[in-house]
Amino acid sequence: MLLDLHVHSIFSLDSPTPPEEYAGRAAALGLQGLVFMEHKRLVTDFDFTGLGQKYRLLILHGVEAETFWGHLLIYGVTPALAQTFDFSRRLDPVPLARAIAAAGGLVVPAHIFRPYISLGARSLDLPGVSAVETLNGANSEDENRFAVQWASQVGLFATGGSDAHFLSELGSCLTRLENSVETMAELIAEIRAGRCQALRRDHQ
């Protein structure tokens, strides 16, 4: 199952692209799913499930949180967590990661070796981290290459995502799951178990 696990839409404010345009493009590319990871907010006023049904895709959503160490992709954010943590602010990553794990969610450090906004090797200091984003469509080749090598050396699983803000960027980096999933909980379980592979679309 091929998914783009890191996509930004108009709800991120720095993207002009509506979710429906991404869904149509994803279907045309032969992807099976998308996860919208909006900057610093949990979107609660859009029907992602209905959009997925329309295009026969799995469409999920989470948050790209800004922390004192760098950016985190958070899968499985509950309304209670969104009330506990003010995602519009820069957060302390350690209590955030602990709370996400306790609620059954997953924290994946984003674009881990991009300068200034990423955790890099500090990913290992974060509670409950089992995977990092090794392939990011907005990273340089060198940044991605180093992330792949480092994650392999330290024994972390790997995900890939385009980090798309524009339609043309969708699907540049992807995650292949060994098993099909239908829910966020199932997606999290696959990544936690390492049944995932980061890849570039031209290498799929």
BALOBA-1460 file (C-alpha; in Angstrom, 3 decimals):
// residues 204
<rec num="1" residu="m" x="0.000" y="0.000" z="0.000"/>
<rec num="2" residu="l" x="1.500" y="3.315" z="-1.122"/>
<rec num="3" residu="l" x="0.834" y="6.456" z="0.880"/>
<rec num="4" residu="d" x="2.147" y="9.975" z="1.114"/>
<rec num="5" residu="l" x="2.401" y="10.500" z="4.872"/>
<rec num="6" residu="h" x="3.270" y="14.215" z="4.879"/>
<rec num="7" residu="v" x="1.037" y="16.615" z="2.930"/>
<rec num="8" residu="h" x="0.066" y="20.255" z="3.620"/>
<rec num="9" residu="s" x="-3.121" y="21.888" z="2.351"/>
<rec num="10" residu="i" x="-4.785" y="25.283" z="2.686"/>
<rec num="11" residu="f" x="-5.271" y="24.500" z="6.376"/>
<rec num="12" residu="s" x="-1.528" y="24.987" z="6.875"/>
<rec num="13" residu="l" x="-1.749" y="28.597" z="5.638"/>
<rec num="14" residu="d" x="1.530" y="28.302" z="3.694"/>
<rec num="15" residu="s" x="-0.112" y="26.078" z="1.064"/>
<rec num="16" residu="p" x="-2.641" y="27.256" z="-1.547"/>
<rec num="17" residu="t" x="-3.832" y="23.738" z="-2.366"/>
<rec num="18" residu="p" x="-7.254" y="22.434" z="-1.250"/>
<rec num="19" residu="p" x="-7.422" y="18.836" z="0.018"/>
<rec num="20" residu="e" x="-9.669" y="17.777" z="-2.851"/>
<rec num="21" residu="e" x="-7.073" y="18.732" z="-5.454"/>
<rec num="22" residu="y" x="-4.540" y="16.537" z="-3.693"/>
<rec num="23" residu="a" x="-7.031" y="13.665" z="-3.551"/>
<rec num="24" residu="g" x="-7.648" y="13.805" z="-7.283"/>
<rec num="25" residu="r" x="-3.937" y="13.944" z="-7.998"/>
<rec num="26" residu="a" x="-3.227" y="11.059" z="-5.615"/>
<rec num="27" residu="a" x="-5.785" y="8.881" z="-7.366"/>
<rec num="28" residu="a" x="-4.261" y="9.745" z="-10.747"/>
<rec num="29" residu="l" x="-0.794" y="8.820" z="-9.455"/>
<rec num="30" residu="g" x="-2.016" y="5.439" z="-8.254"/>
<rec num="31" residu="l" x="-1.528" y="6.146" z="-4.563"/>
<rec num="32" residu="q" x="-3.760" y="4.452" z="-2.023"/>
<rec num="33" residu="g" x="-3.715" y="7.127" z="0.635"/>
<rec num="34" residu="l" x="-2.655" y="10.504" z="2.023"/>
<rec num="35" residu="v" x="-2.097" y="11.915" z="5.470"/>
<rec num="36" residu="f" x="-2.569" y="15.661" z="5.809"/>
<rec num="37" residu="m" x="-0.126" y="16.946" z="8.429"/>
<rec num="38" residu="e" x="-1.123" y="20.552" z="8.912"/>
<rec num="39" residu="h" x="1.241" y="22.993" z="10.577"/>
<rec num="40" residu="k" x="0.516" y="23.703" z="14.241"/>
<rec num="41" residu="r" x="-3.172" y="22.747" z="14.253"/>
<rec num="42" residu="l" x="-5.571" y="19.826" z="14.283"/>
<rec num="43" residu="v" x="-8.235" y="20.341" z="11.634"/>
<rec num="44" residu="t" x="-11.677" y="19.479" z="12.994"/>
<rec num="45" residu="d" x="-13.973" y="21.212" z="10.515"/>
<rec num="46" residu="f" x="-13.299" y="19.253" z="7.318"/>
<rec num="47" residu="d" x="-14.661" y="15.863" z="6.218"/>
<rec num="48" residu="f" x="-11.492" y="13.937" z="5.367"/>
<rec num="49" residu="t" x="-13.350" y="10.619" z="5.540"/>
<rec num="50" residu="g" x="-15.908" y="11.742" z="2.996"/>
<rec num="51" residu="l" x="-13.170" y="12.985" z="0.684"/>
<rec num="52" residu="g" x="-11.471" y="9.613" z="0.893"/>
<rec num="53" residu="q" x="-14.678" y="7.804" z="0.057"/>
<rec num="54" residu="k" x="-15.215" y="10.021" z="-2.973"/>
<rec num="55" residu="y" x="-11.783" y="9.208" z="-4.416"/>
<rec num="56" residu="r" x="-11.486" y="5.669" z="-3.016"/>
<rec num="57" residu="l" x="-8.448" y="6.601" z="-0.971"/>
<rec num="58" residu="l" x="-7.501" y="6.367" z="2.676"/>
<rec num="59" residu="i" x="-7.320" y="9.987" z="3.792"/>
<rec num="60" residu="l" x="-6.204" y="10.704" z="7.333"/>
<rec num="61" residu="h" x="-4.948" y="13.795" z="9.108"/>
<rec num="62" residu="g" x="-2.607" y="14.728" z="11.938"/>
<rec num="63" residu="v" x="-0.412" y="17.611" z="13.036"/>
<rec num="64" residu="e" x="3.087" y="18.810" z="12.233"/>
<rec num="65" residu="a" x="4.036" y="20.267" z="15.597"/>
<rec num="66" residu="e" x="6.785" y="22.771" z="16.214"/>
<rec num="67" residu="t" x="8.899" y="21.958" z="19.275"/>
<rec num="68" residu="f" x="12.001" y="23.326" z="20.943"/>
<rec num="69" residu="w" x="14.018" y="20.525" z="19.305"/>
<rec num="70" residu="g" x="12.451" y="20.582" z="15.841"/>
<rec num="71" residu="h" x="9.367" y="19.511" z="13.918"/>
<rec num="72" residu="l" x="7.373" y="16.389" z="14.786"/>
<rec num="73" residu="l" x="4.788" y="14.590" z="12.681"/>
<rec num="74" residu="i" x="2.047" y="13.438" z="15.028"/>
<rec num="75" residu="y" x="-0.260" y="10.633" z="13.943"/>
<rec num="76" residu="g" x="-3.312" y="9.822" z="16.042"/>
<rec num="77" residu="v" x="-3.982" y="13.191" z="17.668"/>
<rec num="78" residu="t" x="-7.153" y="12.987" z="19.751"/>
<rec num="79" residu="p" x="-9.401" y="15.949" z="20.583"/>
<rec num="80" residu="a" x="-8.297" y="15.585" z="24.210"/>
<rec num="81" residu="l" x="-4.645" y="15.926" z="23.214"/>
<rec num="82" residu="a" x="-5.487" y="18.968" z="21.109"/>
<rec num="83" residu="q" x="-7.017" y="20.543" z="24.207"/>
<rec num="84" residu="t" x="-4.054" y="19.628" z="26.410"/>
<rec num="85" residu="f" x="-1.392" y="20.943" z="24.038"/>
<rec num="86" residu="d" x="-1.616" y="24.284" z="22.253"/>
<rec num="87" residu="f" x="-0.229" y="23.295" z="18.872"/>
<rec num="88" residu="s" x="-0.133" y="26.918" z="17.758"/>
<rec num="89" residu="r" x="2.845" y="27.382" z="20.092"/>
<rec num="90" residu="r" x="6.337" y="25.903" z="20.183"/>
<rec num="91" residu="l" x="6.145" y="22.939" z="22.539"/>
<rec num="92" residu="d" x="8.389" y="20.909" z="24.805"/>
<rec num="93" residu="p" x="8.866" y="17.674" z="22.825"/>
<rec num="94" residu="v" x="9.373" y="15.284" z="25.744"/>
<rec num="95" residu="p" x="6.009" y="15.612" z="27.541"/>
<rec num="96" residu="l" x="4.322" y="15.887" z="24.155"/>
<rec num="97" residu="a" x="5.847" y="12.619" z="22.940"/>
<rec num="98" residu="r" x="4.978" y="10.865" z="26.195"/>
<rec num="99" residu="a" x="1.356" y="11.990" z="26.026"/>
<rec num="100" residu="i" x="0.990" y="11.008" z="22.378"/>
<rec num="101" residu="a" x="2.377" y="7.534" z="23.064"/>
<rec num="102" residu="a" x="0.134" y="7.092" z="26.111"/>
<rec num="103" residu="a" x="-2.894" y="7.954" z="23.960"/>
<rec num="104" residu="g" x="-1.941" y="5.381" z="21.320"/>
<rec num="105" residu="g" x="-0.558" y="7.883" z="18.838"/>
<rec num="106" residu="l" x="2.779" y="8.026" z="17.065"/>
<rec num="107" residu="v" x="5.439" y="10.727" z="16.904"/>
<rec num="108" residu="v" x="7.746" y="10.719" z="13.867"/>
<rec num="109" residu="p" x="10.534" y="13.323" z="13.723"/>
<rec num="110" residu="a" x="10.206" y="15.139" z="10.394"/>
<rec num="111" residu="h" x="12.909" y="15.779" z="7.768"/>
<rec num="112" residu="i" x="15.379" y="14.842" z="10.474"/>
<rec num="113" residu="f" x="18.580" y="16.401" z="9.150"/>
<rec num="114" residu="r" x="17.227" y="19.595" z="7.606"/>
<rec num="115" residu="p" x="19.057" y="22.488" z="9.294"/>
<rec num="116" residu="y" x="17.440" y="24.553" z="12.046"/>
<rec num="117" residu="i" x="13.987" y="22.918" z="12.205"/>
<rec num="118" residu="s" x="14.713" y="19.229" z="12.727"/>
<rec num="119" residu="l" x="15.698" y="16.960" z="15.585"/>
<rec num="120" residu="g" x="18.607" y="15.172" z="13.944"/>
<rec num="121" residu="a" x="20.294" y="12.750" z="16.339"/>
<rec num="122" residu="r" x="18.179" y="14.069" z="19.226"/>
<rec num="123" residu="s" x="15.417" y="11.897" z="17.780"/>
<rec num="124" residu="l" x="16.951" y="9.125" z="19.883"/>
<rec num="125" residu="d" x="16.291" y="11.120" z="23.068"/>
<rec num="126" residu="l" x="12.560" y="11.366" z="22.430"/>
<rec num="127" residu="p" x="10.347" y="8.904" z="24.348"/>
<rec num="128" residu="g" x="8.614" y="6.271" z="22.246"/>
<rec num="129" residu="v" x="10.190" y="7.059" z="18.887"/>
<rec num="130" residu="s" x="10.397" y="4.006" z="16.638"/>
<rec num="131" residu="a" x="10.518" y="5.675" z="13.215"/>
<rec num="132" residu="v" x="11.829" y="8.840" z="11.579"/>
<rec num="133" residu="e" x="11.062" y="10.496" z="8.259"/>
<rec num="134" residu="t" x="14.128" y="9.603" z="6.209"/>
<rec num="135" residu="l" x="12.857" y="10.655" z="2.789"/>
<rec num="136" residu="n" x="11.278" y="14.086" z="2.503"/>
<rec num="137" residu="g" x="10.421" y="15.651" z="-0.828"/>
<rec num="138" residu="a" x="11.540" y="19.121" z="0.274"/>
<rec num="139" residu="n" x="14.945" y="17.969" z="1.528"/>
<rec num="140" residu="s" x="18.167" y="17.986" z="-0.432"/>
<rec num="141" residu="e" x="19.523" y="14.690" z="-1.722"/>
<rec num="142" residu="d" x="22.343" y="14.876" z="0.802"/>
<rec num="143" residu="e" x="19.944" y="15.445" z="3.705"/>
<rec num="144" residu="n" x="17.837" y="12.468" z="2.697"/>
<rec num="145" residu="r" x="20.841" y="10.248" z="2.053"/>
<rec num="146" residu="f" x="22.306" y="10.977" z="5.459"/>
<rec num="147" residu="a" x="18.934" y="10.407" z="7.144"/>
<rec num="148" residu="v" x="18.581" y="6.993" z="5.496"/>
<rec num="149" residu="q" x="22.075" y="5.952" z="6.548"/>
<rec num="150" residu="w" x="21.706" y="7.250" z="10.092"/>
<rec num="151" residu="a" x="18.313" y="5.628" z="10.727"/>
<rec num="152" residu="s" x="19.663" y="2.297" z="9.527"/>
<rec num="153" residu="q" x="22.711" y="2.567" z="11.777"/>
<rec num="154" residu="v" x="20.722" y="3.364" z="14.927"/>
<rec num="155" residu="g" x="17.888" y="0.916" z="14.235"/>
<rec num="156" residu="l" x="14.960" y="3.240" z="13.621"/>
<rec num="157" residu="f" x="12.267" y="2.471" z="11.069"/>
<rec num="158" residu="a" x="11.835" y="4.800" z="8.085"/>
<rec num="159" residu="t" x="8.920" y="6.691" z="6.579"/>
<rec num="160" residu="g" x="8.701" y="8.896" z="3.516"/>
<rec num="161" residu="g" x="6.526" y="11.846" z="2.625"/>
<rec num="162" residu="s" x="6.498" y="14.581" z="0.030"/>
<rec num="163" residu="d" x="6.047" y="17.509" z="2.446"/>
<rec num="164" residu="a" x="3.948" y="18.865" z="-0.410"/>
<rec num="165" residu="h" x="2.629" y="22.394" z="-0.228"/>
<rec num="166" residu="f" x="1.821" y="22.524" z="-3.951"/>
<rec num="167" residu="l" x="0.026" y="19.970" z="-6.111"/>
<rec num="168" residu="s" x="3.057" y="19.272" z="-8.286"/>
<rec num="169" residu="e" x="5.023" y="18.141" z="-5.226"/>
<rec num="170" residu="l" x="2.625" y="15.401" z="-4.148"/>
<rec num="171" residu="g" x="4.017" y="11.877" z="-4.015"/>
<rec num="172" residu="s" x="7.674" y="12.737" z="-4.554"/>
<rec num="173" residu="c" x="8.517" y="10.614" z="-1.500"/>
<rec num="174" residu="l" x="6.259" y="7.862" z="-0.214"/>
<rec num="175" residu="t" x="5.811" y="5.126" z="2.338"/>
<rec num="176" residu="r" x="5.036" y="1.573" z="1.301"/>
<rec num="177" residu="l" x="3.204" y="-0.515" z="3.893"/>
<rec num="178" residu="e" x="3.393" y="-4.292" z="3.854"/>
<rec num="179" residu="n" x="-0.303" y="-4.550" z="4.729"/>
<rec num="180" residu="s" x="-3.313" y="-2.498" z="3.721"/>
<rec num="181" residu="v" x="-4.741" y="-0.279" z="6.444"/>
<rec num="182" residu="e" x="-8.100" y="1.409" z="6.855"/>
<rec num="183" residu="t" x="-7.661" y="3.498" z="9.991"/>
<rec num="184" residu="m" x="-5.126" y="5.691" z="11.728"/>
<rec num="185" residu="a" x="-4.694" y="3.038" z="14.423"/>
<rec num="186" residu="e" x="-3.804" y="0.438" z="11.800"/>
<rec num="187" residu="l" x="-1.359" y="2.819" z="10.124"/>
<rec num="188" residu="i" x="0.342" y="3.483" z="13.451"/>
<rec num="189" residu="a" x="0.589" y="-0.242" z="14.156"/>
<rec num="190" residu="e" x="2.266" y="-0.900" z="10.799"/>
<rec num="191" residu="i" x="4.862" y="1.818" z="11.323"/>
<rec num="192" residu="r" x="5.546" y="0.813" z="14.926"/>
<rec num="193" residu="a" x="6.132" y="-2.770" z="13.793"/>
<rec num="194" residu="g" x="8.489" y="-1.655" z="11.032"/>
<rec num="195" residu="r" x="6.241" y="-2.964" z="8.274"/>
<rec num="196" residu="c" x="6.992" y="0.146" z="6.236"/>
<rec num="197" residu="q" x="9.513" y="1.328" z="3.675"/>
<rec num="198" residu="a" x="10.428" y="4.855" z="2.626"/>
<rec num="199" residu="l" x="10.914" y="5.326" z="-1.098"/>
<rec num="200" residu="r" x="11.034" y="7.876" z="-3.870"/>
<rec num="201" residu="r" x="8.234" y="7.703" z="-6.411"/>
<rec num="202" residu="d" x="10.666" y="7.198" z="-9.284"/>
<rec num="203" residu="h" x="12.083" y="4.152" z="-7.447"/>
<rec num="204" residu="q" x="8.825" y="2.449" z="-6.499"/>
